[in-house]
Amino acid sequence: MKKVLIIPVFLVMSIVLLMGCSSKETLSKEKLSEKAPEELNNEMKQNDIKKVAVEKKTEEVPEFTEGVAANILIEFNNVFYSLLDGYSGGPIKEFHTKEDLFKEFEGIATQDLNKVFLDMYFIEKDGGLYPREIDAPLLFNIDSGFKIDKNTHTLMQRITSDIAGTVDLEFTFSLQNNEWLFSDLTSQSIVHEEEVVDQPVQEEKLTESQALALVGQGLRSASLEIYEVGDEGDYFIIKAIDKEANKESFFKVGANDKSVEEIEL
């Protein structure tokens, strides 16, 4: 009687699966070894670039706050006014060119704004740097109230100056290289309603020719001759002769209220 060797089915399946996995792993290694070193280096570089891009996206943008805005403007003021404080004439000793000044404002304001301010308030001449003979600008005042707009990245402030009166200032900021910089300044003079009301309306007095014209408009005659008889300061005496009607009339014309009144002389 022949003996039959019985092999469990699950054991056969396990052997087949292991052989399949081993062959796949071998193929994967073969494909990887087939790639040229240059191609592998390019793939690694691309992976590094993607990693850096992800890191930049996750980098936090500095928040625009009242403290951030105020500190930038205070720093700008300190640098700007330090150039003028104690100035008694002649060239500025610490700096010789606008390029020297430009470096002092780096990291505080944008290049465009720095150029505008330096061109407006300083001049290079005779081998030196001089402040121009103009009034200093209205800048941020830490002692006055202010507010910011986080949507437009602006700081608004109303200040009062003996020379300029009441002025609204708007400071704009922009984000460059992940830091906030002072980028623009606009101003608008404010006229209060009470100031307008308190100012008396000054009307010009009538001239002689205007008084004569008023009388002529009222009479409307083609044969009319009009003469001034007297100027009493507050009124004119006008004589009108209507040749066609053979009539002579006299009028009192107010120099201030422009009233016309017929009178008898």
MIDRENKE-122966 format. One line per 2 residues: number of its first residue (from 1); for each residue x, y, z of C-alpha. Coordinates in Angstrom, 3 decimals, m for minus. Layout:
REM MIDRENKE-122966
NUM = X/Y/Z | ... .
This chain:
REM MIDRENKE-122966
1 = 0.000/0.000/0.000 | 1.401/3.394/m1.116 .
3 = 1.725/6.225/1.395 | 0.260/9.636/0.365 .
5 = 1.985/12.808/1.530 | m0.634/15.323/2.622 .
7 = 0.451/19.014/2.680 | m2.007/21.463/4.209 .
9 = m3.441/23.970/1.702 | m2.732/27.019/3.899 .
11 = 0.940/26.096/4.031 | 1.190/26.031/0.238 .
13 = m0.501/29.467/m0.028 | 1.882/30.939/2.529 .
15 = 4.897/29.741/0.589 | 3.510/31.234/m2.649 .
17 = 2.863/34.637/m0.990 | 6.322/34.778/0.510 .
19 = 7.858/34.030/m2.858 | 5.796/36.828/m4.443 .
21 = 6.848/39.365/m1.857 | 10.456/38.378/m2.205 .
23 = 10.312/38.798/m5.954 | 8.673/42.251/m5.678 .
25 = 11.309/43.408/m3.221 | 14.008/42.156/m5.535 .
27 = 12.473/44.016/m8.500 | 12.171/47.239/m6.481 .
29 = 15.822/47.083/m5.499 | 16.799/46.322/m9.081 .
31 = 14.843/49.347/m10.385 | 16.396/51.603/m7.754 .
33 = 19.877/50.356/m8.641 | 19.143/50.995/m12.307 .
35 = 18.686/54.778/m11.678 | 21.682/56.919/m12.414 .
37 = 23.291/58.768/m9.470 | 22.438/62.112/m11.139 .
39 = 18.749/61.210/m11.316 | 18.730/60.213/m7.669 .
41 = 20.391/63.506/m6.688 | 17.761/65.478/m8.620 .
43 = 14.964/63.685/m6.801 | 16.599/64.437/m3.450 .
45 = 16.993/68.116/m4.385 | 13.331/68.370/m5.393 .
47 = 12.314/66.823/m2.095 | 14.475/69.383/m0.242 .
49 = 12.899/72.259/m2.203 | 9.410/71.031/m1.370 .
51 = 10.375/70.776/2.282 | 11.647/74.380/2.358 .
53 = 8.463/75.612/0.613 | 6.310/73.922/3.239 .
55 = 8.403/75.449/6.024 | 7.992/78.931/4.514 .
57 = 4.230/78.521/4.287 | 4.063/77.564/7.927 .
59 = 6.270/80.534/8.975 | 4.183/82.947/11.052 .
61 = 3.501/86.435/9.663 | 4.115/89.100/12.353 .
63 = 0.851/90.608/13.582 | 0.124/94.277/12.864 .
65 = m0.692/95.857/16.243 | m0.819/99.326/17.819 .
67 = 2.458/98.634/19.592 | 4.227/97.542/16.417 .
69 = 3.038/100.593/14.461 | 3.800/103.092/17.240 .
71 = 7.299/101.724/17.855 | 8.182/101.975/14.159 .
73 = 7.040/105.606/13.993 | 8.836/106.521/17.221 .
75 = 12.051/105.049/15.845 | 11.561/106.986/12.588 .
77 = 11.025/110.230/14.544 | 14.129/109.657/16.651 .
79 = 16.344/109.225/13.607 | 14.811/112.123/11.664 .
81 = 14.793/114.696/14.481 | 18.282/113.696/15.652 .
83 = 19.544/115.145/12.358 | 17.969/118.523/13.104 .
85 = 18.283/118.859/16.892 | 20.984/121.336/17.782 .
87 = 21.621/122.282/14.173 | 23.131/125.772/14.022 .
89 = 24.160/126.076/10.401 | 26.671/124.624/8.021 .
91 = 26.860/121.016/6.838 | 25.694/118.148/9.041 .
93 = 28.855/116.805/10.655 | 27.877/113.160/11.104 .
95 = 26.802/112.610/7.486 | 28.143/113.778/4.146 .
97 = 25.693/112.346/1.594 | 22.072/111.278/1.347 .
99 = 23.360/107.726/0.921 | 24.783/107.950/4.450 .
101 = 21.397/109.068/5.757 | 19.601/106.395/3.778 .
103 = 21.347/103.681/5.776 | 20.067/105.183/9.041 .
105 = 16.449/104.574/8.017 | 16.915/101.001/6.769 .
107 = 14.683/98.547/8.609 | 12.361/101.393/9.673 .
109 = 10.823/102.697/6.441 | 10.644/101.539/2.836 .
111 = 13.205/102.699/0.277 | 10.590/104.751/m1.606 .
113 = 9.500/106.656/1.499 | 13.079/107.239/2.618 .
115 = 13.938/108.733/m0.762 | 10.923/111.097/m0.638 .
117 = 11.808/112.367/2.843 | 15.516/112.769/2.196 .
119 = 14.979/114.591/m1.109 | 12.390/116.879/0.463 .
121 = 14.245/117.867/3.631 | 17.964/117.548/2.805 .
123 = 20.254/118.728/0.024 | 23.805/117.908/m1.006 .
125 = 25.920/120.953/m1.898 | 29.480/122.235/m1.573 .
127 = 30.680/118.749/m0.665 | 28.373/118.462/2.353 .
129 = 24.847/117.610/3.454 | 22.496/120.392/4.554 .
131 = 18.896/120.513/5.819 | 16.592/122.495/3.552 .
133 = 15.134/125.740/4.907 | 11.548/124.513/5.210 .
135 = 9.275/123.644/8.123 | 9.748/120.193/9.598 .
137 = 7.030/117.675/8.710 | 4.132/116.748/10.949 .
139 = 4.966/113.291/12.276 | 3.581/110.837/14.809 .
141 = 2.933/112.309/18.279 | 3.048/109.736/21.064 .
143 = 1.163/112.091/23.393 | m1.908/112.227/21.120 .
145 = m4.484/109.486/20.743 | m4.415/107.197/17.721 .
147 = m6.033/104.076/16.284 | m5.095/101.445/13.728 .
149 = m6.912/99.599/10.964 | m5.666/96.021/10.695 .
151 = m7.309/95.550/7.294 | m5.548/98.473/5.592 .
153 = m2.453/98.382/7.872 | m2.754/102.066/8.713 .
155 = m2.440/104.195/11.846 | m4.671/107.288/12.086 .
157 = m4.026/110.279/14.320 | m5.409/113.821/14.661 .
159 = m2.957/116.429/15.909 | m3.027/120.202/16.403 .
161 = m0.167/122.491/15.414 | 0.236/126.247/15.933 .
163 = 1.304/126.552/12.311 | m0.810/123.938/10.518 .
165 = m3.882/123.935/12.788 | m5.787/120.668/13.149 .
167 = m4.567/117.934/10.824 | m5.508/114.291/10.278 .
169 = m2.468/112.089/9.652 | m2.587/108.599/8.140 .
171 = 0.517/106.407/8.332 | 0.608/103.321/6.103 .
173 = 2.720/100.215/6.686 | 3.766/97.358/4.408 .
175 = 5.214/93.921/5.077 | 8.648/93.336/3.518 .
177 = 10.908/90.366/4.267 | 8.501/89.390/7.025 .
179 = 8.804/92.698/8.902 | 6.551/95.768/9.023 .
181 = 7.927/99.011/7.574 | 6.616/102.591/7.463 .
183 = 5.689/103.063/3.782 | 3.485/106.171/3.291 .
185 = 2.147/109.311/4.992 | m0.844/111.433/4.001 .
187 = m2.321/114.474/5.766 | m5.555/116.450/5.574 .
189 = m6.316/119.794/7.211 | m9.525/119.926/9.258 .
191 = m11.783/122.987/9.460 | m14.246/122.775/12.345 .
193 = m17.826/123.955/11.824 | m17.698/126.283/14.830 .
195 = m14.678/128.024/13.310 | m16.667/128.749/10.164 .
197 = m19.717/130.014/12.084 | m17.664/132.343/14.280 .
199 = m16.043/134.007/11.291 | m18.097/137.051/10.216 .
201 = m19.122/137.119/6.590 | m17.516/140.173/5.068 .
203 = m19.426/141.542/2.100 | m17.759/144.040/m0.191 .
205 = m19.273/147.499/m0.366 | m20.869/148.696/m3.573 .
207 = m18.747/150.784/m5.858 | m20.039/153.912/m7.589 .
209 = m20.543/152.130/m10.898 | m22.446/149.288/m9.175 .
211 = m24.786/151.793/m7.466 | m25.485/153.496/m10.792 .
213 = m26.200/150.099/m12.400 | m28.699/149.190/m9.673 .
215 = m30.711/152.353/m10.280 | m30.601/151.854/m14.063 .
217 = m31.887/148.270/m13.760 | m34.836/149.446/m11.703 .
219 = m35.910/152.247/m14.064 | m35.324/150.400/m17.367 .
221 = m35.603/153.422/m19.669 | m33.831/153.793/m23.011 .
223 = m33.483/157.591/m22.603 | m32.120/157.521/m19.067 .
225 = m29.134/159.468/m17.773 | m27.800/158.630/m14.325 .
227 = m25.373/160.646/m12.248 | m23.873/160.322/m8.805 .
229 = m24.691/163.272/m6.636 | m22.987/162.232/m3.405 .
231 = m21.091/159.445/m1.640 | m21.884/159.413/2.072 .
233 = m19.877/156.294/2.894 | m22.775/154.034/3.815 .
235 = m24.899/155.091/0.845 | m24.847/156.858/m2.526 .
237 = m27.160/159.604/m3.768 | m27.977/158.979/m7.419 .
239 = m29.707/161.386/m9.797 | m31.627/159.936/m12.742 .
241 = m33.044/161.945/m15.651 | m35.565/160.375/m18.001 .
243 = m35.431/162.643/m21.076 | m38.399/161.026/m22.802 .
245 = m40.660/161.502/m19.789 | m38.939/164.749/m18.869 .
247 = m38.633/163.539/m15.297 | m35.887/163.909/m12.734 .
249 = m35.559/161.495/m9.773 | m33.204/160.938/m6.840 .
251 = m32.321/157.611/m5.219 | m30.527/156.513/m2.053 .
253 = m28.516/153.327/m2.640 | m27.124/151.453/0.369 .
255 = m23.426/150.693/0.005 | m23.641/147.656/2.331 .
257 = m27.163/146.250/1.979 | m27.545/147.239/m1.724 .
259 = m30.996/148.708/m1.052 | m32.466/151.228/m3.506 .
261 = m34.883/153.878/m2.202 | m36.364/156.839/m4.105 .
263 = m36.059/160.103/m2.146 | m36.908/163.802/m2.566 .
265 = m34.262/166.487/m2.626 .
